[in-house]
Amino acid sequence: MILQFVGADHQVTGSCHYVEACGKRFVVDYGMEQGNMSYESKGLPCNEADIDFVLLTHAHVDHSGMLPKLCKNGFRGPIYATDATADLCSIMLRDCAHIQQQEAEWKARKKKRSELVEGDSEPIYTMEDAEHAIKCLVPIHYDELVEICDGIKIRFTDVGHLLGSSSIEVFLNEDGVHRTVCFSGDIGNKDQPLIKDPAYTDKADYVIMESTYGDRLHEKAVINPVEDLAKIIQETLDGGGNLVIPSFAVGRTQEILYFIKQIKERELVKYHDFPVYVDSPLAVDATEMFEKNFFNCFDEEAMEMINRGENPLTFPGLNLAITSEESKAINFDEEPKVIISASGMCEAGRIRHHLKHNLWRPECTILFVGYQAMGTLGRAIIDGATEVKLFGEPISIRAEITSLPGLSGHADKDGLVEWLAAFKEKPKHVFVVHGDDQAAEAFTEYVNKEMKIPATAPFSGTIFNLVSGEFEYEAAPEKRKKKVFIVSDAFARLVAAGQRLMAVIQKNQGHANKDLAKFTNQINSLADKWDPDNFIIDEIDGKKGKRKKKG
């Protein structure tokens, strides 16, 4: 039984942990890296095709966003997730693929005009890869003990971070040795709108837990988010400007809609019928998923509204922009309005168009309502940049830049401590991940000294033996390197297919000799067909013609 740390070690995004136990190889999360990453992630210790299954804590792309690439490179096993996470991933992974293809097309066009554009013009993965990943999703109910295979059982617990988010207990039994490993996922902030507070876990030998805010406490709103938001809306509309809210399409957008419904019902803004635009097809689809999964995930306050026959996410004046034409029309409408658009860190999507049209206007307000990773456009703006470049054009920042205090989907230091302290027996070891250097190290020190639990903040590549309780390898930090060589997408797929073939060959060990001989002949026939050493290319007038077999 070994645990290897792959991603989100001493950094916040790109979550991935690898486990070998009971003759199986599996990963917990396979997320996308966002913003500037300080350290190299060492990658999986095996081919993707050799992974037997995936456990997914929640749908946010820094935990799920590379699952299509896993499938692209040969993975075909099940991806276990909660019901709501499976629903959200069905739309989020398609959206990710769409963004990848859009960016690849943009880079390809730029390369035709200039040799200065860096990076590959091939998408990381395609819509077909996303569809493969979605087909692999296996929904699991909260609190249900599920046997994955001989020796491995799992259980998902609501951790209150996002609709469907969970911590995952993994129960391992190999050669009479029993170990329980708990992966926290992202631990939710208490008293969030709409969704329930985090539930706790009783017991685990080893805990892998996040530390996004492991070194600080959340700023508490003086009044409450609803009244704070109402004040910002009132002041912006009084000045004749637009309130632009870069928002994560899944989770934060629904919370903002919930707040605005209360603002309108309580008449906290004098313009009762002020228009609100949700300009994100993903956010619109995600809102439908929230409405579908309210019974299992919504808190008491939201359920009271539903029991009265009210939808907590709709109100008069709400407009949903689906098509690009509807999106463009928003910025040609001079009426002051609220615009909620993705992405939340301003790295891609329609929000960049709204920033281009509103950042330079002093009467407008840009309101940040979520975490901004280092190196993102959102972080640059909130840190005080006076000018940014959008679509190749420099844009001066004259709008009011602000944030909504006390609003976070992540537990702060106190919340993390409360979650860990809820274990009825102290774990043997805590591994602190999903936090930048300062946060991860500070929380690790606190767990060691104040909670008296052995704790480590590992770097990517570190290997821990779950049986002996000792490190087999402690990786040193490796600073991020610039990638300069990129193979073609077609060749990368060919290599992935070859890796999958090797995985299939290994799984056929012990089958009937007759079947193995037939399989061998098929492989050799395929190799003969494509081996370039067996062919010559006709050349006619200097032009390449058809391949023909030598001799």
Buried (B, 14 or more C-beta within 10 A) or exposed (E): BBBBBBBBBBBBBBBBBBBBBBEBBBBBBBBBBBBEBBBBBBEBBBBBBBBBBBBBBBBBBBBBBBBBBBBBBBBBBBBBBBBBBBBBBBBBBBBBBBBBBEBBEEBEEBBEEEEEBEEBBBBBBBBEBBBBBBEBBBEBEBEEEEEBEEBBBBBBBBBBBBBBBBBBBBBBBBEEEEBBBBBBBBBBBBEBBBBBBBBBBEEBBBBBBBBBBBBEEBEEBEEBBBBBBBBBBBBBBEBEBBBBBBBBBBBBBBBBBBBBBBBBEEEBBEBEEBBBBBBBBBBBBBBEBBBBBBEBBBBEEBBEBBEEEBEBBEBEBBBBBEEEEBBBEBBEEEEBBBBBBBBBBBBBBBBBBBBBBBBBBEBBBBBBBBBBBBBBBBBBBBEEEEEBEBEEEEBEBBBBBBBBBBBBBBBBBEBBBBBBEEBEEBBBBBBBBBBBBEBBBBBBBBBBEEBEBBBBBBBBBBBBEBEEEEBEEEBEEBEEEEEEEEEEBEEBBEEBEEBBBEBEEEEEEEEEEEEBEEBEEEEEEEEEEEEEEEBEEEEEEEEEEEEEEEE
